[in-house]
Amino acid sequence: MQDDKGQHLLNHSIACVDCHDLHRKAQWRLDFVAAENSMGFHAPQEMARVLGESIDLARQGQLEAERVARRK
């Protein structure tokens, strides 16, 4: 019984790492857009693409966190 609980906690921790990784990637893209001096003025399509990726990755992280929370 204790081994099952330990394995469950390990699986939960590994899944949380996946959530964190997705959010870290999303934040990196958001930081890239914010740090770019012209805020996309010279390449608005590229900045929109990068922001779209950021939103997508953040949402994937949220969905993964919800899946992990439901696995209790």
mmCIF file of the N, C-alpha and C atoms, coordinates in Angstrom:
data_MODEL
# 
_entry.id   MODEL 
# 
loop_
_atom_site.group_PDB 
_atom_site.id 
_atom_site.type_symbol 
_atom_site.label_atom_id 
_atom_site.label_alt_id 
_atom_site.label_comp_id 
_atom_site.label_asym_id 
_atom_site.label_entity_id 
_atom_site.label_seq_id 
_atom_site.pdbx_PDB_ins_code 
_atom_site.Cartn_x 
_atom_site.Cartn_y 
_atom_site.Cartn_z 
_atom_site.occupancy 
_atom_site.B_iso_or_equiv 
_atom_site.pdbx_formal_charge 
_atom_site.auth_seq_id 
_atom_site.auth_comp_id 
_atom_site.auth_asym_id 
_atom_site.auth_atom_id 
_atom_site.pdbx_PDB_model_num 
ATOM 1   N N  . MET A 1 1  ? 0.831  -1.187 0.000   1.00 0.00 ? 1  MET A N  1 
ATOM 2   C CA . MET A 1 1  ? 0.000  0.000  0.000   1.00 0.00 ? 1  MET A CA 1 
ATOM 3   C C  . MET A 1 1  ? 0.877  1.253  0.000   1.00 0.00 ? 1  MET A C  1 
ATOM 4   N N  . GLN A 1 2  ? 1.869  1.296  0.843   1.00 0.00 ? 2  GLN A N  1 
ATOM 5   C CA . GLN A 1 2  ? 2.760  2.455  0.926   1.00 0.00 ? 2  GLN A CA 1 
ATOM 6   C C  . GLN A 1 2  ? 3.536  2.639  -0.375  1.00 0.00 ? 2  GLN A C  1 
ATOM 7   N N  . ASP A 1 3  ? 3.931  1.533  -1.012  1.00 0.00 ? 3  ASP A N  1 
ATOM 8   C CA . ASP A 1 3  ? 4.648  1.628  -2.277  1.00 0.00 ? 3  ASP A CA 1 
ATOM 9   C C  . ASP A 1 3  ? 3.770  2.232  -3.365  1.00 0.00 ? 3  ASP A C  1 
ATOM 10  N N  . ASP A 1 4  ? 2.488  1.888  -3.350  1.00 0.00 ? 4  ASP A N  1 
ATOM 11  C CA . ASP A 1 4  ? 1.555  2.460  -4.333  1.00 0.00 ? 4  ASP A CA 1 
ATOM 12  C C  . ASP A 1 4  ? 1.442  3.969  -4.149  1.00 0.00 ? 4  ASP A C  1 
ATOM 13  N N  . LYS A 1 5  ? 1.376  4.416  -2.903  1.00 0.00 ? 5  LYS A N  1 
ATOM 14  C CA . LYS A 1 5  ? 1.272  5.849  -2.629  1.00 0.00 ? 5  LYS A CA 1 
ATOM 15  C C  . LYS A 1 5  ? 2.565  6.552  -3.060  1.00 0.00 ? 5  LYS A C  1 
ATOM 16  N N  . GLY A 1 6  ? 3.695  5.945  -2.783  1.00 0.00 ? 6  GLY A N  1 
ATOM 17  C CA . GLY A 1 6  ? 4.974  6.524  -3.194  1.00 0.00 ? 6  GLY A CA 1 
ATOM 18  C C  . GLY A 1 6  ? 5.086  6.611  -4.704  1.00 0.00 ? 6  GLY A C  1 
ATOM 19  N N  . GLN A 1 7  ? 4.639  5.581  -5.401  1.00 0.00 ? 7  GLN A N  1 
ATOM 20  C CA . GLN A 1 7  ? 4.668  5.588  -6.862  1.00 0.00 ? 7  GLN A CA 1 
ATOM 21  C C  . GLN A 1 7  ? 3.732  6.657  -7.407  1.00 0.00 ? 7  GLN A C  1 
ATOM 22  N N  . HIS A 1 8  ? 2.573  6.794  -6.778  1.00 0.00 ? 8  HIS A N  1 
ATOM 23  C CA . HIS A 1 8  ? 1.613  7.821  -7.203  1.00 0.00 ? 8  HIS A CA 1 
ATOM 24  C C  . HIS A 1 8  ? 2.225  9.212  -7.043  1.00 0.00 ? 8  HIS A C  1 
ATOM 25  N N  . LEU A 1 9  ? 2.879  9.462  -5.922  1.00 0.00 ? 9  LEU A N  1 
ATOM 26  C CA . LEU A 1 9  ? 3.516  10.764 -5.704  1.00 0.00 ? 9  LEU A CA 1 
ATOM 27  C C  . LEU A 1 9  ? 4.634  11.009 -6.707  1.00 0.00 ? 9  LEU A C  1 
ATOM 28  N N  . LEU A 1 10 ? 5.372  9.975  -7.032  1.00 0.00 ? 10 LEU A N  1 
ATOM 29  C CA . LEU A 1 10 ? 6.434  10.106 -8.029  1.00 0.00 ? 10 LEU A CA 1 
ATOM 30  C C  . LEU A 1 10 ? 5.840  10.442 -9.396  1.00 0.00 ? 10 LEU A C  1 
ATOM 31  N N  . ASN A 1 11 ? 4.807  9.736  -9.787  1.00 0.00 ? 11 ASN A N  1 
ATOM 32  C CA . ASN A 1 11 ? 4.150  10.012 -11.067 1.00 0.00 ? 11 ASN A CA 1 
ATOM 33  C C  . ASN A 1 11 ? 3.581  11.427 -11.091 1.00 0.00 ? 11 ASN A C  1 
ATOM 34  N N  . HIS A 1 12 ? 2.999  11.843 -9.978  1.00 0.00 ? 12 HIS A N  1 
ATOM 35  C CA . HIS A 1 12 ? 2.446  13.192 -9.864  1.00 0.00 ? 12 HIS A CA 1 
ATOM 36  C C  . HIS A 1 12 ? 3.544  14.239 -10.016 1.00 0.00 ? 12 HIS A C  1 
ATOM 37  N N  . SER A 1 13 ? 4.681  14.009 -9.384  1.00 0.00 ? 13 SER A N  1 
ATOM 38  C CA . SER A 1 13 ? 5.799  14.947 -9.472  1.00 0.00 ? 13 SER A CA 1 
ATOM 39  C C  . SER A 1 13 ? 6.346  15.037 -10.894 1.00 0.00 ? 13 SER A C  1 
ATOM 40  N N  . ILE A 1 14 ? 6.455  13.918 -11.550 1.00 0.00 ? 14 ILE A N  1 
ATOM 41  C CA . ILE A 1 14 ? 6.939  13.905 -12.935 1.00 0.00 ? 14 ILE A CA 1 
ATOM 42  C C  . ILE A 1 14 ? 5.974  14.668 -13.835 1.00 0.00 ? 14 ILE A C  1 
ATOM 43  N N  . ALA A 1 15 ? 4.681  14.472 -13.643 1.00 0.00 ? 15 ALA A N  1 
ATOM 44  C CA . ALA A 1 15 ? 3.685  15.190 -14.438 1.00 0.00 ? 15 ALA A CA 1 
ATOM 45  C C  . ALA A 1 15 ? 3.751  16.687 -14.169 1.00 0.00 ? 15 ALA A C  1 
ATOM 46  N N  . CYS A 1 16 ? 4.015  17.079 -12.928 1.00 0.00 ? 16 CYS A N  1 
ATOM 47  C CA . CYS A 1 16 ? 4.140  18.504 -12.599 1.00 0.00 ? 16 CYS A CA 1 
ATOM 48  C C  . CYS A 1 16 ? 5.355  19.116 -13.291 1.00 0.00 ? 16 CYS A C  1 
ATOM 49  N N  . VAL A 1 17 ? 6.398  18.340 -13.476 1.00 0.00 ? 17 VAL A N  1 
ATOM 50  C CA . VAL A 1 17 ? 7.572  18.819 -14.210 1.00 0.00 ? 17 VAL A CA 1 
ATOM 51  C C  . VAL A 1 17 ? 7.176  19.141 -15.649 1.00 0.00 ? 17 VAL A C  1 
ATOM 52  N N  . ASP A 1 18 ? 6.339  18.305 -16.239 1.00 0.00 ? 18 ASP A N  1 
ATOM 53  C CA . ASP A 1 18 ? 5.854  18.571 -17.600 1.00 0.00 ? 18 ASP A CA 1 
ATOM 54  C C  . ASP A 1 18 ? 5.071  19.870 -17.655 1.00 0.00 ? 18 ASP A C  1 
ATOM 55  N N  . CYS A 1 19 ? 4.208  20.109 -16.665 1.00 0.00 ? 19 CYS A N  1 
ATOM 56  C CA . CYS A 1 19 ? 3.431  21.357 -16.600 1.00 0.00 ? 19 CYS A CA 1 
ATOM 57  C C  . CYS A 1 19 ? 4.371  22.551 -16.495 1.00 0.00 ? 19 CYS A C  1 
ATOM 58  N N  . HIS A 1 20 ? 5.334  22.441 -15.624 1.00 0.00 ? 20 HIS A N  1 
ATOM 59  C CA . HIS A 1 20 ? 6.293  23.525 -15.413 1.00 0.00 ? 20 HIS A CA 1 
ATOM 60  C C  . HIS A 1 20 ? 7.081  23.804 -16.683 1.00 0.00 ? 20 HIS A C  1 
ATOM 61  N N  . ASP A 1 21 ? 7.484  22.762 -17.370 1.00 0.00 ? 21 ASP A N  1 
ATOM 62  C CA . ASP A 1 21 ? 8.260  22.929 -18.596 1.00 0.00 ? 21 ASP A CA 1 
ATOM 63  C C  . ASP A 1 21 ? 7.449  23.667 -19.664 1.00 0.00 ? 21 ASP A C  1 
ATOM 64  N N  . LEU A 1 22 ? 6.187  23.326 -19.806 1.00 0.00 ? 22 LEU A N  1 
ATOM 65  C CA . LEU A 1 22 ? 5.336  24.010 -20.781 1.00 0.00 ? 22 LEU A CA 1 
ATOM 66  C C  . LEU A 1 22 ? 5.179  25.489 -20.434 1.00 0.00 ? 22 LEU A C  1 
ATOM 67  N N  . HIS A 1 23 ? 4.982  25.790 -19.169 1.00 0.00 ? 23 HIS A N  1 
ATOM 68  C CA . HIS A 1 23 ? 4.836  27.191 -18.764 1.00 0.00 ? 23 HIS A CA 1 
ATOM 69  C C  . HIS A 1 23 ? 6.144  27.955 -18.903 1.00 0.00 ? 23 HIS A C  1 
ATOM 70  N N  . ARG A 1 24 ? 7.253  27.290 -18.655 1.00 0.00 ? 24 ARG A N  1 
ATOM 71  C CA . ARG A 1 24 ? 8.550  27.942 -18.827 1.00 0.00 ? 24 ARG A CA 1 
ATOM 72  C C  . ARG A 1 24 ? 8.767  28.307 -20.292 1.00 0.00 ? 24 ARG A C  1 
ATOM 73  N N  . LYS A 1 25 ? 8.416  27.416 -21.196 1.00 0.00 ? 25 LYS A N  1 
ATOM 74  C CA . LYS A 1 25 ? 8.549  27.700 -22.631 1.00 0.00 ? 25 LYS A CA 1 
ATOM 75  C C  . LYS A 1 25 ? 7.635  28.854 -23.042 1.00 0.00 ? 25 LYS A C  1 
ATOM 76  N N  . ALA A 1 26 ? 6.411  28.876 -22.491 1.00 0.00 ? 26 ALA A N  1 
ATOM 77  C CA . ALA A 1 26 ? 5.482  29.970 -22.796 1.00 0.00 ? 26 ALA A CA 1 
ATOM 78  C C  . ALA A 1 26 ? 6.037  31.296 -22.297 1.00 0.00 ? 26 ALA A C  1 
ATOM 79  N N  . GLN A 1 27 ? 6.575  31.303 -21.087 1.00 0.00 ? 27 GLN A N  1 
ATOM 80  C CA . GLN A 1 27 ? 7.119  32.538 -20.521 1.00 0.00 ? 27 GLN A CA 1 
ATOM 81  C C  . GLN A 1 27 ? 8.328  33.023 -21.315 1.00 0.00 ? 27 GLN A C  1 
ATOM 82  N N  . TRP A 1 28 ? 9.146  32.110 -21.781 1.00 0.00 ? 28 TRP A N  1 
ATOM 83  C CA . TRP A 1 28 ? 10.318 32.505 -22.572 1.00 0.00 ? 28 TRP A CA 1 
ATOM 84  C C  . TRP A 1 28 ? 9.877  33.248 -23.828 1.00 0.00 ? 28 TRP A C  1 
ATOM 85  N N  . ARG A 1 29 ? 8.845  32.758 -24.484 1.00 0.00 ? 29 ARG A N  1 
ATOM 86  C CA . ARG A 1 29 ? 8.358  33.417 -25.699 1.00 0.00 ? 29 ARG A CA 1 
ATOM 87  C C  . ARG A 1 29 ? 7.753  34.789 -25.393 1.00 0.00 ? 29 ARG A C  1 
ATOM 88  N N  . LEU A 1 30 ? 7.019  34.881 -24.298 1.00 0.00 ? 30 LEU A N  1 
ATOM 89  C CA . LEU A 1 30 ? 6.461  36.169 -23.897 1.00 0.00 ? 30 LEU A CA 1 
ATOM 90  C C  . LEU A 1 30 ? 7.582  37.151 -23.568 1.00 0.00 ? 30 LEU A C  1 
ATOM 91  N N  . ASP A 1 31 ? 8.597  36.690 -22.843 1.00 0.00 ? 31 ASP A N  1 
ATOM 92  C CA . ASP A 1 31 ? 9.745  37.549 -22.526 1.00 0.00 ? 31 ASP A CA 1 
ATOM 93  C C  . ASP A 1 31 ? 10.468 38.006 -23.788 1.00 0.00 ? 31 ASP A C  1 
ATOM 94  N N  . PHE A 1 32 ? 10.564 37.128 -24.768 1.00 0.00 ? 32 PHE A N  1 
ATOM 95  C CA . PHE A 1 32 ? 11.216 37.482 -26.028 1.00 0.00 ? 32 PHE A CA 1 
ATOM 96  C C  . PHE A 1 32 ? 10.500 38.652 -26.690 1.00 0.00 ? 32 PHE A C  1 
ATOM 97  N N  . VAL A 1 33 ? 9.178  38.591 -26.741 1.00 0.00 ? 33 VAL A N  1 
ATOM 98  C CA . VAL A 1 33 ? 8.407  39.662 -27.361 1.00 0.00 ? 33 VAL A CA 1 
ATOM 99  C C  . VAL A 1 33 ? 8.548  40.951 -26.555 1.00 0.00 ? 33 VAL A C  1 
ATOM 100 N N  . ALA A 1 34 ? 8.483  40.845 -25.234 1.00 0.00 ? 34 ALA A N  1 
ATOM 101 C CA . ALA A 1 34 ? 8.575  42.030 -24.384 1.00 0.00 ? 34 ALA A CA 1 
ATOM 102 C C  . ALA A 1 34 ? 9.963  42.670 -24.447 1.00 0.00 ? 34 ALA A C  1 
ATOM 103 N N  . ALA A 1 35 ? 10.994 41.856 -24.598 1.00 0.00 ? 35 ALA A N  1 
ATOM 104 C CA . ALA A 1 35 ? 12.366 42.379 -24.607 1.00 0.00 ? 35 ALA A CA 1 
ATOM 105 C C  . ALA A 1 35 ? 12.773 42.927 -25.965 1.00 0.00 ? 35 ALA A C  1 
ATOM 106 N N  . GLU A 1 36 ? 12.058 42.547 -27.012 1.00 0.00 ? 36 GLU A N  1 
ATOM 107 C CA . GLU A 1 36 ? 12.385 43.021 -28.348 1.00 0.00 ? 36 GLU A CA 1 
ATOM 108 C C  . GLU A 1 36 ? 12.081 44.518 -28.394 1.00 0.00 ? 36 GLU A C  1 
ATOM 109 N N  . ASN A 1 37 ? 13.075 45.326 -28.719 1.00 0.00 ? 37 ASN A N  1 
ATOM 110 C CA . ASN A 1 37 ? 12.995 46.779 -28.564 1.00 0.00 ? 37 ASN A CA 1 
ATOM 111 C C  . ASN A 1 37 ? 11.805 47.422 -29.245 1.00 0.00 ? 37 ASN A C  1 
ATOM 112 N N  . SER A 1 38 ? 11.477 47.014 -30.430 1.00 0.00 ? 38 SER A N  1 
ATOM 113 C CA . SER A 1 38 ? 10.410 47.697 -31.153 1.00 0.00 ? 38 SER A CA 1 
ATOM 114 C C  . SER A 1 38 ? 9.046  47.066 -30.903 1.00 0.00 ? 38 SER A C  1 
ATOM 115 N N  . MET A 1 39 ? 8.972  46.080 -30.007 1.00 0.00 ? 39 MET A N  1 
ATOM 116 C CA . MET A 1 39 ? 7.713  45.413 -29.663 1.00 0.00 ? 39 MET A CA 1 
ATOM 117 C C  . MET A 1 39 ? 6.980  44.903 -30.899 1.00 0.00 ? 39 MET A C  1 
ATOM 118 N N  . GLY A 1 40 ? 7.734  44.424 -31.868 1.00 0.00 ? 40 GLY A N  1 
ATOM 119 C CA . GLY A 1 40 ? 7.133  43.830 -33.045 1.00 0.00 ? 40 GLY A CA 1 
ATOM 120 C C  . GLY A 1 40 ? 6.828  44.804 -34.161 1.00 0.00 ? 40 GLY A C  1 
ATOM 121 N N  . PHE A 1 41 ? 7.245  46.044 -34.005 1.00 0.00 ? 41 PHE A N  1 
ATOM 122 C CA . PHE A 1 41 ? 6.938  47.053 -35.014 1.00 0.00 ? 41 PHE A CA 1 
ATOM 123 C C  . PHE A 1 41 ? 7.476  46.674 -36.385 1.00 0.00 ? 41 PHE A C  1 
ATOM 124 N N  . HIS A 1 42 ? 8.675  46.116 -36.431 1.00 0.00 ? 42 HIS A N  1 
ATOM 125 C CA . HIS A 1 42 ? 9.294  45.780 -37.707 1.00 0.00 ? 42 HIS A CA 1 
ATOM 126 C C  . HIS A 1 42 ? 8.879  44.412 -38.240 1.00 0.00 ? 42 HIS A C  1 
ATOM 127 N N  . ALA A 1 43 ? 8.357  43.579 -37.396 1.00 0.00 ? 43 ALA A N  1 
ATOM 128 C CA . ALA A 1 43 ? 7.932  42.241 -37.828 1.00 0.00 ? 43 ALA A CA 1 
ATOM 129 C C  . ALA A 1 43 ? 6.686  41.833 -37.038 1.00 0.00 ? 43 ALA A C  1 
ATOM 130 N N  . PRO A 1 44 ? 5.577  42.519 -37.248 1.00 0.00 ? 44 PRO A N  1 
ATOM 131 C CA . PRO A 1 44 ? 4.390  42.225 -36.441 1.00 0.00 ? 44 PRO A CA 1 
ATOM 132 C C  . PRO A 1 44 ? 3.846  40.806 -36.627 1.00 0.00 ? 44 PRO A C  1 
ATOM 133 N N  . GLN A 1 45 ? 3.991  40.244 -37.817 1.00 0.00 ? 45 GLN A N  1 
ATOM 134 C CA . GLN A 1 45 ? 3.499  38.878 -38.025 1.00 0.00 ? 45 GLN A CA 1 
ATOM 135 C C  . GLN A 1 45 ? 4.303  37.875 -37.205 1.00 0.00 ? 45 GLN A C  1 
ATOM 136 N N  . GLU A 1 46 ? 5.605  38.089 -37.132 1.00 0.00 ? 46 GLU A N  1 
ATOM 137 C CA . GLU A 1 46 ? 6.452  37.178 -36.360 1.00 0.00 ? 46 GLU A CA 1 
ATOM 138 C C  . GLU A 1 46 ? 6.145  37.292 -34.865 1.00 0.00 ? 46 GLU A C  1 
ATOM 139 N N  . MET A 1 47 ? 5.968  38.503 -34.378 1.00 0.00 ? 47 MET A N  1 
ATOM 140 C CA . MET A 1 47 ? 5.649  38.675 -32.960 1.00 0.00 ? 47 MET A CA 1 
ATOM 141 C C  . MET A 1 47 ? 4.283  38.070 -32.643 1.00 0.00 ? 47 MET A C  1 
ATOM 142 N N  . ALA A 1 48 ? 3.329  38.199 -33.559 1.00 0.00 ? 48 ALA A N  1 
ATOM 143 C CA . ALA A 1 48 ? 2.021  37.581 -33.354 1.00 0.00 ? 48 ALA A CA 1 
ATOM 144 C C  . ALA A 1 48 ? 2.145  36.056 -33.329 1.00 0.00 ? 48 ALA A C  1 
ATOM 145 N N  . ARG A 1 49 ? 2.997  35.525 -34.176 1.00 0.00 ? 49 ARG A N  1 
ATOM 146 C CA . ARG A 1 49 ? 3.219  34.069 -34.193 1.00 0.00 ? 49 ARG A CA 1 
ATOM 147 C C  . ARG A 1 49 ? 3.820  33.596 -32.874 1.00 0.00 ? 49 ARG A C  1 
ATOM 148 N N  . VAL A 1 50 ? 4.833  34.329 -32.399 1.00 0.00 ? 50 VAL A N  1 
ATOM 149 C CA . VAL A 1 50 ? 5.498  33.957 -31.151 1.00 0.00 ? 50 VAL A CA 1 
ATOM 150 C C  . VAL A 1 50 ? 4.531  34.075 -29.976 1.00 0.00 ? 50 VAL A C  1 
ATOM 151 N N  . LEU A 1 51 ? 3.728  35.139 -29.952 1.00 0.00 ? 51 LEU A N  1 
ATOM 152 C CA . LEU A 1 51 ? 2.730  35.290 -28.890 1.00 0.00 ? 51 LEU A CA 1 
ATOM 153 C C  . LEU A 1 51 ? 1.688  34.174 -28.955 1.00 0.00 ? 51 LEU A C  1 
ATOM 154 N N  . GLY A 1 52 ? 1.318  33.780 -30.158 1.00 0.00 ? 52 GLY A N  1 
ATOM 155 C CA . GLY A 1 52 ? 0.386  32.664 -30.309 1.00 0.00 ? 52 GLY A CA 1 
ATOM 156 C C  . GLY A 1 52 ? 0.951  31.369 -29.746 1.00 0.00 ? 52 GLY A C  1 
ATOM 157 N N  . GLU A 1 53 ? 2.226  31.138 -29.995 1.00 0.00 ? 53 GLU A N  1 
ATOM 158 C CA . GLU A 1 53 ? 2.890  29.953 -29.423 1.00 0.00 ? 53 GLU A CA 1 
ATOM 159 C C  . GLU A 1 53 ? 2.890  30.028 -27.901 1.00 0.00 ? 53 GLU A C  1 
ATOM 160 N N  . SER A 1 54 ? 3.152  31.222 -27.380 1.00 0.00 ? 54 SER A N  1 
ATOM 161 C CA . SER A 1 54 ? 3.183  31.410 -25.936 1.00 0.00 ? 54 SER A CA 1 
ATOM 162 C C  . SER A 1 54 ? 1.830  31.082 -25.314 1.00 0.00 ? 54 SER A C  1 
ATOM 163 N N  . ILE A 1 55 ? 0.783  31.587 -25.919 1.00 0.00 ? 55 ILE A N  1 
ATOM 164 C CA . ILE A 1 55 ? -0.573 31.321 -25.416 1.00 0.00 ? 55 ILE A CA 1 
ATOM 165 C C  . ILE A 1 55 ? -0.877 29.832 -25.489 1.00 0.00 ? 55 ILE A C  1 
ATOM 166 N N  . ASP A 1 56 ? -0.522 29.206 -26.597 1.00 0.00 ? 56 ASP A N  1 
ATOM 167 C CA . ASP A 1 56 ? -0.780 27.774 -26.774 1.00 0.00 ? 56 ASP A CA 1 
ATOM 168 C C  . ASP A 1 56 ? -0.035 26.940 -25.735 1.00 0.00 ? 56 ASP A C  1 
ATOM 169 N N  . LEU A 1 57 ? 1.231  27.233 -25.529 1.00 0.00 ? 57 LEU A N  1 
ATOM 170 C CA . LEU A 1 57 ? 2.019  26.471 -24.552 1.00 0.00 ? 57 LEU A CA 1 
ATOM 171 C C  . LEU A 1 57 ? 1.498  26.667 -23.133 1.00 0.00 ? 57 LEU A C  1 
ATOM 172 N N  . ALA A 1 58 ? 1.123  27.898 -22.804 1.00 0.00 ? 58 ALA A N  1 
ATOM 173 C CA . ALA A 1 58 ? 0.581  28.158 -21.470 1.00 0.00 ? 58 ALA A CA 1 
ATOM 174 C C  . ALA A 1 58 ? -0.711 27.370 -21.253 1.00 0.00 ? 58 ALA A C  1 
ATOM 175 N N  . ARG A 1 59 ? -1.556 27.344 -22.250 1.00 0.00 ? 59 ARG A N  1 
ATOM 176 C CA . ARG A 1 59 ? -2.817 26.606 -22.132 1.00 0.00 ? 59 ARG A CA 1 
ATOM 177 C C  . ARG A 1 59 ? -2.571 25.101 -22.030 1.00 0.00 ? 59 ARG A C  1 
ATOM 178 N N  . GLN A 1 60 ? -1.601 24.594 -22.794 1.00 0.00 ? 60 GLN A N  1 
ATOM 179 C CA . GLN A 1 60 ? -1.257 23.168 -22.681 1.00 0.00 ? 60 GLN A CA 1 
ATOM 180 C C  . GLN A 1 60 ? -0.802 22.849 -21.256 1.00 0.00 ? 60 GLN A C  1 
ATOM 181 N N  . GLY A 1 61 ? -0.019 23.738 -20.663 1.00 0.00 ? 61 GLY A N  1 
ATOM 182 C CA . GLY A 1 61 ? 0.420  23.546 -19.278 1.00 0.00 ? 61 GLY A CA 1 
ATOM 183 C C  . GLY A 1 61 ? -0.741 23.538 -18.308 1.00 0.00 ? 61 GLY A C  1 
ATOM 184 N N  . GLN A 1 62 ? -1.717 24.437 -18.522 1.00 0.00 ? 62 GLN A N  1 
ATOM 185 C CA . GLN A 1 62 ? -2.902 24.459 -17.672 1.00 0.00 ? 62 GLN A CA 1 
ATOM 186 C C  . GLN A 1 62 ? -3.697 23.161 -17.787 1.00 0.00 ? 62 GLN A C  1 
ATOM 187 N N  . LEU A 1 63 ? -3.878 22.707 -19.008 1.00 0.00 ? 63 LEU A N  1 
ATOM 188 C CA . LEU A 1 63 ? -4.628 21.471 -19.210 1.00 0.00 ? 63 LEU A CA 1 
ATOM 189 C C  . LEU A 1 63 ? -3.921 20.274 -18.583 1.00 0.00 ? 63 LEU A C  1 
ATOM 190 N N  . GLU A 1 64 ? -2.603 20.242 -18.699 1.00 0.00 ? 64 GLU A N  1 
ATOM 191 C CA . GLU A 1 64 ? -1.842 19.147 -18.087 1.00 0.00 ? 64 GLU A CA 1 
ATOM 192 C C  . GLU A 1 64 ? -1.955 19.196 -16.562 1.00 0.00 ? 64 GLU A C  1 
ATOM 193 N N  . ALA A 1 65 ? -1.917 20.389 -15.996 1.00 0.00 ? 65 ALA A N  1 
ATOM 194 C CA . ALA A 1 65 ? -2.068 20.537 -14.544 1.00 0.00 ? 65 ALA A CA 1 
ATOM 195 C C  . ALA A 1 65 ? -3.446 20.047 -14.093 1.00 0.00 ? 65 ALA A C  1 
ATOM 196 N N  . GLU A 1 66 ? -4.471 20.348 -14.883 1.00 0.00 ? 66 GLU A N  1 
ATOM 197 C CA . GLU A 1 66 ? -5.815 19.855 -14.544 1.00 0.00 ? 66 GLU A CA 1 
ATOM 198 C C  . GLU A 1 66 ? -5.879 18.333 -14.611 1.00 0.00 ? 66 GLU A C  1 
ATOM 199 N N  . ARG A 1 67 ? -5.232 17.753 -15.616 1.00 0.00 ? 67 ARG A N  1 
ATOM 200 C CA . ARG A 1 67 ? -5.210 16.283 -15.717 1.00 0.00 ? 67 ARG A CA 1 
ATOM 201 C C  . ARG A 1 67 ? -4.497 15.672 -14.527 1.00 0.00 ? 67 ARG A C  1 
ATOM 202 N N  . VAL A 1 68 ? -3.404 16.286 -14.103 1.00 0.00 ? 68 VAL A N  1 
ATOM 203 C CA . VAL A 1 68 ? -2.653 15.776 -12.950 1.00 0.00 ? 68 VAL A CA 1 
ATOM 204 C C  . VAL A 1 68 ? -3.516 15.867 -11.690 1.00 0.00 ? 68 VAL A C  1 
ATOM 205 N N  . ALA A 1 69 ? -4.203 16.989 -11.530 1.00 0.00 ? 69 ALA A N  1 
ATOM 206 C CA . ALA A 1 69 ? -5.038 17.175 -10.342 1.00 0.00 ? 69 ALA A CA 1 
ATOM 207 C C  . ALA A 1 69 ? -6.177 16.156 -10.274 1.00 0.00 ? 69 ALA A C  1 
ATOM 208 N N  . ARG A 1 70 ? -6.701 15.758 -11.418 1.00 0.00 ? 70 ARG A N  1 
ATOM 209 C CA . ARG A 1 70 ? -7.796 14.784 -11.450 1.00 0.00 ? 70 ARG A CA 1 
ATOM 210 C C  . ARG A 1 70 ? -7.343 13.362 -11.163 1.00 0.00 ? 70 ARG A C  1 
ATOM 211 N N  . ARG A 1 71 ? -6.054 13.092 -11.315 1.00 0.00 ? 71 ARG A N  1 
ATOM 212 C CA . ARG A 1 71 ? -5.536 11.722 -11.145 1.00 0.00 ? 71 ARG A CA 1 
ATOM 213 C C  . ARG A 1 71 ? -5.411 11.307 -9.693  1.00 0.00 ? 71 ARG A C  1 
ATOM 214 N N  . LYS A 1 72 ? -5.660 12.181 -8.765  1.00 0.00 ? 72 LYS A N  1 
ATOM 215 C CA . LYS A 1 72 ? -5.487 11.893 -7.330  1.00 0.00 ? 72 LYS A CA 1 
ATOM 216 C C  . LYS A 1 72 ? -5.793 10.496 -7.034  1.00 0.00 ? 72 LYS A C  1 
# 
